[in-house]
Structures are given as C-alpha cells and as structure tokens.
C-alpha cells in the first residue's frame, strides 16, 4: 500500500456560534477541499467550565462541534493563514498524517 503525507486540521466550535455554515462554504467554494467532516458532540465544556449535555429535554445550542479535514501540506498552510482571524486561539489543531493512495500500475 502506498501512502502520501497530508496535514490534518481539527477546529473546535460551539453549535450556537453560527460559524459553521460560513466555514463550510469557505472550505468548499474558496479553498476547494476534497472533503470535510463535522462531528456534533453529545457533551463537553470549554473556557467557561460549564458542562453542556445533549439530553432529551435539553435542546441546547451550546454543544461542541468539531470540523475536520486534510489535504496537501502546502494547501493546508494557506488555508490556515486565512482561518487564523476567523477561529479563536486554542481552537485549531494541526498535525501531519499519512493517507493511503492508489497504487500506480507500471
């Protein structure tokens, strides 16, 4: 199996912040990423220390949202430069990974 080096980005948001729609639009339309995944947390806390839960009675819009994507390191570097003013400090993680790619036939 062949692998290619990529850079992975994970962004932490809060459901009620209304950043998600504009972020997804930017990543799809402007940055032309090949894909993005959004995870909705069922529980979590942030800077305030207040724990927010997804219960049957609680329809809170303060649950954690995680946006994750990856692409070529150079492309991600440019995207992160654009996002730094949009994402709160401490809410953007970046790391290097390897993704499997199709084997080339001789």
C-alpha positions as CSV (number, residue, x, y, z in Angstrom):
1,X,0.0,0.0,0.0
2,X,1.3,3.5,-0.9
3,X,0.9,6.5,1.4
4,X,1.1,10.2,0.9
5,X,1.8,12.8,3.6
6,X,-1.1,15.1,4.4
7,X,-1.8,17.8,7.0
8,X,-4.9,17.3,9.2
9,X,-6.8,20.2,10.7
10,X,-9.4,20.0,13.5
11,X,-11.4,23.0,14.5
12,X,-13.4,23.2,17.7
13,X,-16.6,25.4,17.6
14,X,-19.7,25.7,19.7
15,X,-23.0,24.9,18.0
16,X,-24.7,28.2,18.6
17,X,-21.8,30.4,17.3
18,X,-23.1,30.3,13.7
19,X,-19.6,30.0,12.3
20,X,-20.2,26.5,10.8
21,X,-22.1,27.4,7.7
22,X,-19.8,30.1,6.6
23,X,-16.7,27.9,7.4
24,X,-18.1,25.0,5.3
25,X,-18.9,27.3,2.4
26,X,-15.4,28.8,2.5
27,X,-13.7,25.4,2.7
28,X,-15.8,24.1,-0.2
29,X,-16.1,27.1,-2.5
30,X,-13.0,29.1,-1.9
31,X,-10.4,26.6,-0.7
32,X,-11.7,23.7,-2.9
33,X,-11.0,21.0,-0.3
34,X,-11.7,17.4,-1.3
35,X,-13.8,16.8,1.8
36,X,-14.8,18.0,5.3
37,X,-16.4,16.1,8.2
38,X,-18.3,17.7,11.0
39,X,-18.9,15.9,14.3
40,X,-21.5,17.0,16.8
41,X,-20.5,16.4,20.4
42,X,-23.0,15.0,22.9
43,X,-21.3,16.6,25.8
44,X,-18.4,19.0,26.5
45,X,-17.1,22.1,28.2
46,X,-14.9,24.9,27.1
47,X,-13.3,28.0,28.6
48,X,-16.3,28.7,31.0
49,X,-16.0,25.2,32.5
50,X,-19.8,24.8,32.2
51,X,-20.7,21.3,31.1
52,X,-23.2,21.2,28.2
53,X,-25.0,17.9,27.5
54,X,-27.4,16.6,24.8
55,X,-30.4,15.3,26.7
56,X,-33.9,14.5,25.7
57,X,-35.2,17.7,27.4
58,X,-32.2,19.9,26.7
59,X,-32.1,21.3,23.2
60,X,-29.1,23.4,24.0
61,X,-27.3,25.1,21.2
62,X,-24.0,25.1,23.2
63,X,-22.8,21.7,22.3
64,X,-19.4,21.1,20.8
65,X,-18.9,20.9,17.1
66,X,-15.6,19.5,15.6
67,X,-14.7,20.3,11.9
68,X,-12.0,18.1,10.5
69,X,-10.3,18.0,7.1
70,X,-7.0,17.1,5.5
71,X,-5.1,17.9,2.3
72,X,-1.6,18.5,0.9
73,X,0.6,20.4,3.5
74,X,1.1,23.4,1.2
75,X,-2.7,23.8,0.6
76,X,-3.5,23.5,4.3
77,X,-0.8,26.0,5.2
78,X,-2.5,28.6,3.0
79,X,-6.0,27.7,4.4
80,X,-4.8,28.1,8.0
81,X,-3.4,31.5,7.3
82,X,-6.9,32.6,6.1
83,X,-8.7,30.9,9.1
84,X,-6.5,32.3,11.9
85,X,-8.5,35.5,12.2
86,X,-11.8,33.6,12.0
87,X,-11.1,30.9,14.6
88,X,-10.5,31.6,18.3
89,X,-6.9,30.9,19.6
90,X,-6.6,27.5,21.0
91,X,-9.5,26.0,18.9
92,X,-7.5,24.9,15.8
93,X,-5.2,21.8,15.9
94,X,-2.9,20.8,13.1
95,X,-0.8,17.6,12.7
96,X,0.9,15.5,10.0
97,X,-0.5,12.2,8.9
98,X,-0.3,9.7,6.1
99,X,-3.2,8.8,3.8
100,X,-3.4,5.7,1.6
101,X,-3.3,6.3,-2.1
102,X,-4.0,4.1,-5.1
103,X,-1.0,2.1,-6.3
104,X,0.3,3.2,-9.6
105,X,0.5,0.5,-12.3
106,X,3.7,0.2,-14.2
